[in-house]
């Protein structure tokens, strides 16, 4: 294998730096030009955590079943917006986008005391 010498090592270092900067720039662009980050909602211990979130129209939440042995079933029945996850086994996740302004209550069809308040402005 031939020795690269100082000039070869410098070219490799500069190319690596350029690729790293391109990756950083692309990541920054994705954060500023993309959608808002998802708010994670855990289902654990027969509760939603956090129990309330505030969103803007078009933003989303990710509802994750973090219970090791409980099935959950999140849903909303509202005149302006409905969704139903069906049965969510442990470890499953679903993303829900809120398309309308309003106050919504996410319920669990299996555990009636579970409630998540979602305010969309």
C-alpha positions, 0 to 999 in steps of 0.5 A: 500500500503506497504512503499518502504523505502529507498532501494525501492526508491533507486532501483526505482530511479536507474531503472529510471535513467538507462532507461533515459540513454538508451533513451538518448544513443539511440537518440544519436545513431539515430542522428549519424547513421541515415540520415541527418535531413530533410530541411523544405521548406515552401510554404506561401504567394506564395513563397518557404521559404527558396528560395534556399537550398544546399543538398548532393546526397540522402538528402531530403527536406520536402515541406509543404503547410503553406498557410491557404487558397492556394493550391500549386503544386510543381514539377521539370522537369529535364533530371536527376530527375523529381517529381510532388506533385500534388495539395497540400492542406493547411497543407499537406507535402511531402518529396522529396529525390534528387538522383542525382547531379545537379542544380534543380528548383522547381516550383509551377504549380499554382503560376508561380512566385514561385521558389526554387533553389536546388543545389545537390553536 
